[in-house]
Amino acid sequence: MARYFFHVVSHSREYADARGQEFSDLMGAKAYAARIACELAQEGSYEGSICIEDEHGNELDHVSIGGRH
């Protein structure tokens, strides 16, 4: 299992994920990021993306919030 971090990045704010979550692979982490992005889009106050990082601080992917990036 690897630990992935899910940072919310937008034009006006940034929220760093200090705890992260463990997943067996990047596909699982992407699915989790998509779920977070969907929930934030429903709130309507977030634009930007979820940045997925590994435990070494490497950016692996971005998932858009609400179809915008």
PDB file of N, CA, C and O in Angstrom, chain B, residues numbered from 101:
ATOM      1  N   MET B 101       0.847  -1.189   0.000  1.00  0.00           N
ATOM      2  CA  MET B 101       0.000   0.000   0.000  1.00  0.00           C
ATOM      3  C   MET B 101       0.885   1.242   0.000  1.00  0.00           C
ATOM      4  O   MET B 101       1.908   1.309   0.681  1.00  0.00           O
ATOM      5  N   ALA B 102       0.462   2.198  -0.770  1.00  0.00           N
ATOM      6  CA  ALA B 102       1.175   3.473  -0.838  1.00  0.00           C
ATOM      7  C   ALA B 102       0.271   4.574  -0.300  1.00  0.00           C
ATOM      8  O   ALA B 102      -0.954   4.485  -0.389  1.00  0.00           O
ATOM      9  N   ARG B 103       0.881   5.605   0.255  1.00  0.00           N
ATOM     10  CA  ARG B 103       0.123   6.742   0.783  1.00  0.00           C
ATOM     11  C   ARG B 103       0.095   7.836  -0.281  1.00  0.00           C
ATOM     12  O   ARG B 103       1.120   8.208  -0.853  1.00  0.00           O
ATOM     13  N   TYR B 104      -1.121   8.338  -0.524  1.00  0.00           N
ATOM     14  CA  TYR B 104      -1.336   9.417  -1.481  1.00  0.00           C
ATOM     15  C   TYR B 104      -1.946  10.599  -0.745  1.00  0.00           C
ATOM     16  O   TYR B 104      -2.690  10.436   0.221  1.00  0.00           O
ATOM     17  N   PHE B 105      -1.613  11.797  -1.224  1.00  0.00           N
ATOM     18  CA  PHE B 105      -2.107  13.032  -0.627  1.00  0.00           C
ATOM     19  C   PHE B 105      -2.946  13.767  -1.657  1.00  0.00           C
ATOM     20  O   PHE B 105      -2.633  13.757  -2.848  1.00  0.00           O
ATOM     21  N   PHE B 106      -4.020  14.408  -1.191  1.00  0.00           N
ATOM     22  CA  PHE B 106      -5.008  15.020  -2.076  1.00  0.00           C
ATOM     23  C   PHE B 106      -5.154  16.493  -1.714  1.00  0.00           C
ATOM     24  O   PHE B 106      -5.925  16.846  -0.821  1.00  0.00           O
ATOM     25  N   HIS B 107      -4.419  17.341  -2.403  1.00  0.00           N
ATOM     26  CA  HIS B 107      -4.418  18.777  -2.123  1.00  0.00           C
ATOM     27  C   HIS B 107      -5.452  19.476  -3.000  1.00  0.00           C
ATOM     28  O   HIS B 107      -5.519  19.230  -4.204  1.00  0.00           O
ATOM     29  N   VAL B 108      -6.257  20.347  -2.395  1.00  0.00           N
ATOM     30  CA  VAL B 108      -7.229  21.129  -3.141  1.00  0.00           C
ATOM     31  C   VAL B 108      -6.535  22.413  -3.572  1.00  0.00           C
ATOM     32  O   VAL B 108      -6.051  23.182  -2.741  1.00  0.00           O
ATOM     33  N   VAL B 109      -6.493  22.632  -4.880  1.00  0.00           N
ATOM     34  CA  VAL B 109      -5.790  23.780  -5.441  1.00  0.00           C
ATOM     35  C   VAL B 109      -6.768  24.602  -6.274  1.00  0.00           C
ATOM     36  O   VAL B 109      -7.395  24.083  -7.197  1.00  0.00           O
ATOM     37  N   SER B 110      -6.897  25.885  -5.945  1.00  0.00           N
ATOM     38  CA  SER B 110      -7.740  26.776  -6.734  1.00  0.00           C
ATOM     39  C   SER B 110      -7.018  28.105  -6.890  1.00  0.00           C
ATOM     40  O   SER B 110      -5.909  28.295  -6.392  1.00  0.00           O
ATOM     41  N   HIS B 111      -7.669  29.013  -7.589  1.00  0.00           N
ATOM     42  CA  HIS B 111      -7.054  30.322  -7.821  1.00  0.00           C
ATOM     43  C   HIS B 111      -6.950  31.143  -6.537  1.00  0.00           C
ATOM     44  O   HIS B 111      -5.992  31.894  -6.353  1.00  0.00           O
ATOM     45  N   SER B 112      -7.925  31.002  -5.660  1.00  0.00           N
ATOM     46  CA  SER B 112      -7.973  31.854  -4.477  1.00  0.00           C
ATOM     47  C   SER B 112      -7.536  31.173  -3.189  1.00  0.00           C
ATOM     48  O   SER B 112      -7.250  31.845  -2.198  1.00  0.00           O
ATOM     49  N   ARG B 113      -7.481  29.828  -3.195  1.00  0.00           N
ATOM     50  CA  ARG B 113      -7.100  29.138  -1.953  1.00  0.00           C
ATOM     51  C   ARG B 113      -6.457  27.787  -2.258  1.00  0.00           C
ATOM     52  O   ARG B 113      -6.612  27.210  -3.334  1.00  0.00           O
ATOM     53  N   GLU B 114      -5.739  27.326  -1.265  1.00  0.00           N
ATOM     54  CA  GLU B 114      -5.102  26.019  -1.387  1.00  0.00           C
ATOM     55  C   GLU B 114      -5.173  25.322  -0.034  1.00  0.00           C
ATOM     56  O   GLU B 114      -4.849  25.903   1.002  1.00  0.00           O
ATOM     57  N   TYR B 115      -5.603  24.068  -0.068  1.00  0.00           N
ATOM     58  CA  TYR B 115      -5.695  23.283   1.153  1.00  0.00           C
ATOM     59  C   TYR B 115      -4.815  22.051   1.007  1.00  0.00           C
ATOM     60  O   TYR B 115      -5.053  21.205   0.145  1.00  0.00           O
ATOM     61  N   ALA B 116      -3.804  21.958   1.852  1.00  0.00           N
ATOM     62  CA  ALA B 116      -2.876  20.830   1.803  1.00  0.00           C
ATOM     63  C   ALA B 116      -3.400  19.685   2.662  1.00  0.00           C
ATOM     64  O   ALA B 116      -3.858  19.890   3.786  1.00  0.00           O
ATOM     65  N   ASP B 117      -3.324  18.497   2.118  1.00  0.00           N
ATOM     66  CA  ASP B 117      -3.708  17.283   2.831  1.00  0.00           C
ATOM     67  C   ASP B 117      -2.473  16.781   3.577  1.00  0.00           C
ATOM     68  O   ASP B 117      -1.522  16.311   2.953  1.00  0.00           O
ATOM     69  N   ALA B 118      -2.481  16.878   4.891  1.00  0.00           N
ATOM     70  CA  ALA B 118      -1.323  16.484   5.695  1.00  0.00           C
ATOM     71  C   ALA B 118      -1.342  15.003   6.077  1.00  0.00           C
ATOM     72  O   ALA B 118      -0.302  14.447   6.428  1.00  0.00           O
ATOM     73  N   ARG B 119      -2.505  14.362   6.015  1.00  0.00           N
ATOM     74  CA  ARG B 119      -2.617  12.967   6.454  1.00  0.00           C
ATOM     75  C   ARG B 119      -2.560  11.959   5.312  1.00  0.00           C
ATOM     76  O   ARG B 119      -1.914  10.918   5.431  1.00  0.00           O
ATOM     77  N   GLY B 120      -3.227  12.263   4.216  1.00  0.00           N
ATOM     78  CA  GLY B 120      -3.253  11.345   3.094  1.00  0.00           C
ATOM     79  C   GLY B 120      -4.092  10.105   3.361  1.00  0.00           C
ATOM     80  O   GLY B 120      -4.684   9.946   4.429  1.00  0.00           O
ATOM     81  N   GLN B 121      -4.126   9.231   2.358  1.00  0.00           N
ATOM     82  CA  GLN B 121      -4.867   7.975   2.432  1.00  0.00           C
ATOM     83  C   GLN B 121      -4.034   6.897   1.764  1.00  0.00           C
ATOM     84  O   GLN B 121      -3.264   7.186   0.848  1.00  0.00           O
ATOM     85  N   GLU B 122      -4.179   5.669   2.208  1.00  0.00           N
ATOM     86  CA  GLU B 122      -3.465   4.559   1.591  1.00  0.00           C
ATOM     87  C   GLU B 122      -4.335   3.875   0.544  1.00  0.00           C
ATOM     88  O   GLU B 122      -5.516   3.613   0.768  1.00  0.00           O
ATOM     89  N   PHE B 123      -3.724   3.593  -0.601  1.00  0.00           N
ATOM     90  CA  PHE B 123      -4.371   2.867  -1.691  1.00  0.00           C
ATOM     91  C   PHE B 123      -3.365   1.894  -2.273  1.00  0.00           C
ATOM     92  O   PHE B 123      -2.156   2.102  -2.171  1.00  0.00           O
ATOM     93  N   SER B 124      -3.864   0.838  -2.882  1.00  0.00           N
ATOM     94  CA  SER B 124      -2.972  -0.165  -3.461  1.00  0.00           C
ATOM     95  C   SER B 124      -2.327   0.317  -4.754  1.00  0.00           C
ATOM     96  O   SER B 124      -1.265  -0.168  -5.144  1.00  0.00           O
ATOM     97  N   ASP B 125      -2.980   1.287  -5.426  1.00  0.00           N
ATOM     98  CA  ASP B 125      -2.400   1.799  -6.671  1.00  0.00           C
ATOM     99  C   ASP B 125      -2.964   3.180  -6.987  1.00  0.00           C
ATOM    100  O   ASP B 125      -3.867   3.672  -6.310  1.00  0.00           O
ATOM    101  N   LEU B 126      -2.409   3.795  -8.034  1.00  0.00           N
ATOM    102  CA  LEU B 126      -2.820   5.138  -8.433  1.00  0.00           C
ATOM    103  C   LEU B 126      -4.271   5.162  -8.913  1.00  0.00           C
ATOM    104  O   LEU B 126      -4.957   6.170  -8.744  1.00  0.00           O
ATOM    105  N   MET B 127      -4.736   4.090  -9.497  1.00  0.00           N
ATOM    106  CA  MET B 127      -6.127   4.046  -9.969  1.00  0.00           C
ATOM    107  C   MET B 127      -7.101   4.246  -8.803  1.00  0.00           C
ATOM    108  O   MET B 127      -8.093   4.963  -8.937  1.00  0.00           O
ATOM    109  N   GLY B 128      -6.822   3.621  -7.675  1.00  0.00           N
ATOM    110  CA  GLY B 128      -7.656   3.799  -6.489  1.00  0.00           C
ATOM    111  C   GLY B 128      -7.596   5.220  -5.974  1.00  0.00           C
ATOM    112  O   GLY B 128      -8.606   5.780  -5.549  1.00  0.00           O
ATOM    113  N   ALA B 129      -6.407   5.803  -6.013  1.00  0.00           N
ATOM    114  CA  ALA B 129      -6.227   7.187  -5.570  1.00  0.00           C
ATOM    115  C   ALA B 129      -6.983   8.147  -6.490  1.00  0.00           C
ATOM    116  O   ALA B 129      -7.578   9.115  -6.017  1.00  0.00           O
ATOM    117  N   LYS B 130      -6.965   7.886  -7.802  1.00  0.00           N
ATOM    118  CA  LYS B 130      -7.688   8.734  -8.750  1.00  0.00           C
ATOM    119  C   LYS B 130      -9.195   8.654  -8.519  1.00  0.00           C
ATOM    120  O   LYS B 130      -9.892   9.665  -8.601  1.00  0.00           O
ATOM    121  N   ALA B 131      -9.694   7.467  -8.234  1.00  0.00           N
ATOM    122  CA  ALA B 131     -11.122   7.306  -7.958  1.00  0.00           C
ATOM    123  C   ALA B 131     -11.520   8.091  -6.710  1.00  0.00           C
ATOM    124  O   ALA B 131     -12.580   8.717  -6.676  1.00  0.00           O
ATOM    125  N   TYR B 132     -10.677   8.057  -5.695  1.00  0.00           N
ATOM    126  CA  TYR B 132     -10.938   8.808  -4.467  1.00  0.00           C
ATOM    127  C   TYR B 132     -10.913  10.312  -4.748  1.00  0.00           C
ATOM    128  O   TYR B 132     -11.770  11.048  -4.259  1.00  0.00           O
ATOM    129  N   ALA B 133      -9.934  10.771  -5.535  1.00  0.00           N
ATOM    130  CA  ALA B 133      -9.841  12.189  -5.887  1.00  0.00           C
ATOM    131  C   ALA B 133     -11.065  12.623  -6.677  1.00  0.00           C
ATOM    132  O   ALA B 133     -11.559  13.734  -6.483  1.00  0.00           O
ATOM    133  N   ALA B 134     -11.558  11.776  -7.556  1.00  0.00           N
ATOM    134  CA  ALA B 134     -12.761  12.097  -8.333  1.00  0.00           C
ATOM    135  C   ALA B 134     -13.968  12.257  -7.415  1.00  0.00           C
ATOM    136  O   ALA B 134     -14.806  13.134  -7.626  1.00  0.00           O
ATOM    137  N   ARG B 135     -14.051  11.407  -6.397  1.00  0.00           N
ATOM    138  CA  ARG B 135     -15.156  11.511  -5.437  1.00  0.00           C
ATOM    139  C   ARG B 135     -15.072  12.827  -4.657  1.00  0.00           C
ATOM    140  O   ARG B 135     -16.085  13.494  -4.448  1.00  0.00           O
ATOM    141  N   ILE B 136     -13.865  13.196  -4.232  1.00  0.00           N
ATOM    142  CA  ILE B 136     -13.674  14.470  -3.520  1.00  0.00           C
ATOM    143  C   ILE B 136     -14.072  15.631  -4.438  1.00  0.00           C
ATOM    144  O   ILE B 136     -14.790  16.538  -4.018  1.00  0.00           O
ATOM    145  N   ALA B 137     -13.605  15.599  -5.690  1.00  0.00           N
ATOM    146  CA  ALA B 137     -13.893  16.664  -6.643  1.00  0.00           C
ATOM    147  C   ALA B 137     -15.393  16.806  -6.873  1.00  0.00           C
ATOM    148  O   ALA B 137     -15.908  17.921  -6.956  1.00  0.00           O
ATOM    149  N   CYS B 138     -16.083  15.695  -6.973  1.00  0.00           N
ATOM    150  CA  CYS B 138     -17.533  15.712  -7.175  1.00  0.00           C
ATOM    151  C   CYS B 138     -18.239  16.341  -5.974  1.00  0.00           C
ATOM    152  O   CYS B 138     -19.148  17.153  -6.146  1.00  0.00           O
ATOM    153  N   GLU B 139     -17.832  15.978  -4.779  1.00  0.00           N
ATOM    154  CA  GLU B 139     -18.444  16.534  -3.569  1.00  0.00           C
ATOM    155  C   GLU B 139     -18.192  18.036  -3.470  1.00  0.00           C
ATOM    156  O   GLU B 139     -19.095  18.791  -3.109  1.00  0.00           O
ATOM    157  N   LEU B 140     -16.973  18.477  -3.787  1.00  0.00           N
ATOM    158  CA  LEU B 140     -16.669  19.909  -3.731  1.00  0.00           C
ATOM    159  C   LEU B 140     -17.432  20.676  -4.805  1.00  0.00           C
ATOM    160  O   LEU B 140     -17.871  21.801  -4.565  1.00  0.00           O
ATOM    161  N   ALA B 141     -17.596  20.085  -5.982  1.00  0.00           N
ATOM    162  CA  ALA B 141     -18.353  20.733  -7.058  1.00  0.00           C
ATOM    163  C   ALA B 141     -19.810  20.924  -6.647  1.00  0.00           C
ATOM    164  O   ALA B 141     -20.422  21.937  -6.984  1.00  0.00           O
ATOM    165  N   GLN B 142     -20.366  19.957  -5.924  1.00  0.00           N
ATOM    166  CA  GLN B 142     -21.754  20.061  -5.477  1.00  0.00           C
ATOM    167  C   GLN B 142     -21.933  21.192  -4.475  1.00  0.00           C
ATOM    168  O   GLN B 142     -23.002  21.799  -4.397  1.00  0.00           O
ATOM    169  N   GLU B 143     -20.874  21.474  -3.701  1.00  0.00           N
ATOM    170  CA  GLU B 143     -20.943  22.592  -2.758  1.00  0.00           C
ATOM    171  C   GLU B 143     -21.012  23.914  -3.505  1.00  0.00           C
ATOM    172  O   GLU B 143     -21.591  24.881  -3.010  1.00  0.00           O
ATOM    173  N   GLY B 144     -20.422  23.960  -4.701  1.00  0.00           N
ATOM    174  CA  GLY B 144     -20.495  25.148  -5.541  1.00  0.00           C
ATOM    175  C   GLY B 144     -19.528  26.264  -5.204  1.00  0.00           C
ATOM    176  O   GLY B 144     -19.520  27.281  -5.896  1.00  0.00           O
ATOM    177  N   SER B 145     -18.722  26.120  -4.182  1.00  0.00           N
ATOM    178  CA  SER B 145     -17.823  27.206  -3.796  1.00  0.00           C
ATOM    179  C   SER B 145     -16.362  26.922  -4.156  1.00  0.00           C
ATOM    180  O   SER B 145     -15.477  27.704  -3.809  1.00  0.00           O
ATOM    181  N   TYR B 146     -16.110  25.819  -4.844  1.00  0.00           N
ATOM    182  CA  TYR B 146     -14.741  25.460  -5.198  1.00  0.00           C
ATOM    183  C   TYR B 146     -14.582  25.376  -6.708  1.00  0.00           C
ATOM    184  O   TYR B 146     -15.452  24.860  -7.410  1.00  0.00           O
ATOM    185  N   GLU B 147     -13.474  25.885  -7.190  1.00  0.00           N
ATOM    186  CA  GLU B 147     -13.045  25.716  -8.568  1.00  0.00           C
ATOM    187  C   GLU B 147     -11.577  25.333  -8.506  1.00  0.00           C
ATOM    188  O   GLU B 147     -10.886  25.664  -7.542  1.00  0.00           O
ATOM    189  N   GLY B 148     -11.109  24.655  -9.503  1.00  0.00           N
ATOM    190  CA  GLY B 148      -9.705  24.257  -9.518  1.00  0.00           C
ATOM    191  C   GLY B 148      -9.582  22.767  -9.670  1.00  0.00           C
ATOM    192  O   GLY B 148     -10.254  22.160 -10.503  1.00  0.00           O
ATOM    193  N   SER B 149      -8.713  22.167  -8.855  1.00  0.00           N
ATOM    194  CA  SER B 149      -8.484  20.736  -8.995  1.00  0.00           C
ATOM    195  C   SER B 149      -7.992  20.118  -7.696  1.00  0.00           C
ATOM    196  O   SER B 149      -7.628  20.803  -6.740  1.00  0.00           O
ATOM    197  N   ILE B 150      -7.999  18.796  -7.706  1.00  0.00           N
ATOM    198  CA  ILE B 150      -7.398  18.006  -6.638  1.00  0.00           C
ATOM    199  C   ILE B 150      -6.055  17.531  -7.187  1.00  0.00           C
ATOM    200  O   ILE B 150      -6.007  16.839  -8.205  1.00  0.00           O
ATOM    201  N   CYS B 151      -4.989  17.894  -6.528  1.00  0.00           N
ATOM    202  CA  CYS B 151      -3.650  17.458  -6.923  1.00  0.00           C
ATOM    203  C   CYS B 151      -3.315  16.198  -6.125  1.00  0.00           C
ATOM    204  O   CYS B 151      -3.358  16.201  -4.894  1.00  0.00           O
ATOM    205  N   ILE B 152      -2.985  15.135  -6.833  1.00  0.00           N
ATOM    206  CA  ILE B 152      -2.613  13.881  -6.187  1.00  0.00           C
ATOM    207  C   ILE B 152      -1.093  13.813  -6.119  1.00  0.00           C
ATOM    208  O   ILE B 152      -0.409  13.924  -7.136  1.00  0.00           O
ATOM    209  N   GLU B 153      -0.575  13.630  -4.910  1.00  0.00           N
ATOM    210  CA  GLU B 153       0.870  13.489  -4.699  1.00  0.00           C
ATOM    211  C   GLU B 153       1.157  12.163  -4.018  1.00  0.00           C
ATOM    212  O   GLU B 153       0.332  11.646  -3.264  1.00  0.00           O
ATOM    213  N   ASP B 154       2.334  11.620  -4.289  1.00  0.00           N
ATOM    214  CA  ASP B 154       2.747  10.417  -3.577  1.00  0.00           C
ATOM    215  C   ASP B 154       3.460  10.809  -2.289  1.00  0.00           C
ATOM    216  O   ASP B 154       3.612  11.994  -1.993  1.00  0.00           O
ATOM    217  N   GLU B 155       3.889   9.823  -1.536  1.00  0.00           N
ATOM    218  CA  GLU B 155       4.500  10.078  -0.227  1.00  0.00           C
ATOM    219  C   GLU B 155       5.867  10.747  -0.319  1.00  0.00           C
ATOM    220  O   GLU B 155       6.431  11.149   0.698  1.00  0.00           O
ATOM    221  N   HIS B 156       6.404  10.870  -1.538  1.00  0.00           N
ATOM    222  CA  HIS B 156       7.688  11.550  -1.745  1.00  0.00           C
ATOM    223  C   HIS B 156       7.502  12.974  -2.246  1.00  0.00           C
ATOM    224  O   HIS B 156       8.481  13.661  -2.538  1.00  0.00           O
ATOM    225  N   GLY B 157       6.248  13.427  -2.350  1.00  0.00           N
ATOM    226  CA  GLY B 157       5.957  14.783  -2.804  1.00  0.00           C
ATOM    227  C   GLY B 157       5.904  14.944  -4.310  1.00  0.00           C
ATOM    228  O   GLY B 157       5.875  16.069  -4.808  1.00  0.00           O
ATOM    229  N   ASN B 158       5.892  13.839  -5.047  1.00  0.00           N
ATOM    230  CA  ASN B 158       5.800  13.906  -6.507  1.00  0.00           C
ATOM    231  C   ASN B 158       4.346  14.080  -6.932  1.00  0.00           C
ATOM    232  O   ASN B 158       3.472  13.332  -6.495  1.00  0.00           O
ATOM    233  N   GLU B 159       4.089  15.077  -7.793  1.00  0.00           N
ATOM    234  CA  GLU B 159       2.751  15.254  -8.350  1.00  0.00           C
ATOM    235  C   GLU B 159       2.501  14.148  -9.362  1.00  0.00           C
ATOM    236  O   GLU B 159       3.286  13.952 -10.290  1.00  0.00           O
ATOM    237  N   LEU B 160       1.404  13.429  -9.176  1.00  0.00           N
ATOM    238  CA  LEU B 160       1.092  12.305 -10.047  1.00  0.00           C
ATOM    239  C   LEU B 160      -0.026  12.606 -11.026  1.00  0.00           C
ATOM    240  O   LEU B 160      -0.017  12.114 -12.155  1.00  0.00           O
ATOM    241  N   ASP B 161      -0.993  13.417 -10.598  1.00  0.00           N
ATOM    242  CA  ASP B 161      -2.139  13.702 -11.455  1.00  0.00           C
ATOM    243  C   ASP B 161      -2.957  14.831 -10.838  1.00  0.00           C
ATOM    244  O   ASP B 161      -2.765  15.199  -9.680  1.00  0.00           O
ATOM    245  N   HIS B 162      -3.877  15.372 -11.642  1.00  0.00           N
ATOM    246  CA  HIS B 162      -4.836  16.381 -11.191  1.00  0.00           C
ATOM    247  C   HIS B 162      -6.213  15.941 -11.632  1.00  0.00           C
ATOM    248  O   HIS B 162      -6.383  15.408 -12.728  1.00  0.00           O
ATOM    249  N   VAL B 163      -7.195  16.163 -10.779  1.00  0.00           N
ATOM    250  CA  VAL B 163      -8.586  15.873 -11.106  1.00  0.00           C
ATOM    251  C   VAL B 163      -9.352  17.191 -10.972  1.00  0.00           C
ATOM    252  O   VAL B 163      -9.350  17.805  -9.905  1.00  0.00           O
ATOM    253  N   SER B 164      -9.999  17.622 -12.038  1.00  0.00           N
ATOM    254  CA  SER B 164     -10.720  18.883 -12.037  1.00  0.00           C
ATOM    255  C   SER B 164     -11.946  18.830 -11.140  1.00  0.00           C
ATOM    256  O   SER B 164     -12.619  17.804 -11.038  1.00  0.00           O
ATOM    257  N   ILE B 165     -12.221  19.951 -10.493  1.00  0.00           N
ATOM    258  CA  ILE B 165     -13.418  20.102  -9.677  1.00  0.00           C
ATOM    259  C   ILE B 165     -14.492  20.734 -10.560  1.00  0.00           C
ATOM    260  O   ILE B 165     -14.306  21.840 -11.067  1.00  0.00           O
ATOM    261  N   GLY B 166     -15.571  20.063 -10.739  1.00  0.00           N
ATOM    262  CA  GLY B 166     -16.688  20.609 -11.507  1.00  0.00           C
ATOM    263  C   GLY B 166     -16.408  20.808 -12.975  1.00  0.00           C
ATOM    264  O   GLY B 166     -17.050  21.638 -13.619  1.00  0.00           O
ATOM    265  N   GLY B 167     -15.461  20.063 -13.520  1.00  0.00           N
ATOM    266  CA  GLY B 167     -15.175  20.153 -14.952  1.00  0.00           C
ATOM    267  C   GLY B 167     -14.376  21.371 -15.334  1.00  0.00           C
ATOM    268  O   GLY B 167     -14.167  21.617 -16.522  1.00  0.00           O
ATOM    269  N   ARG B 168     -13.923  22.143 -14.368  1.00  0.00           N
ATOM    270  CA  ARG B 168     -13.108  23.332 -14.654  1.00  0.00           C
ATOM    271  C   ARG B 168     -11.706  23.089 -14.134  1.00  0.00           C
ATOM    272  O   ARG B 168     -11.506  22.345 -13.174  1.00  0.00           O
ATOM    273  N   HIS B 169     -10.739  23.723 -14.777  1.00  0.00           N
ATOM    274  CA  HIS B 169      -9.359  23.581 -14.309  1.00  0.00           C
ATOM    275  C   HIS B 169      -8.559  24.802 -14.721  1.00  0.00           C
ATOM    276  O   HIS B 169      -7.367  24.888 -14.426  1.00  0.00           O
TER     277      HIS B 169
END
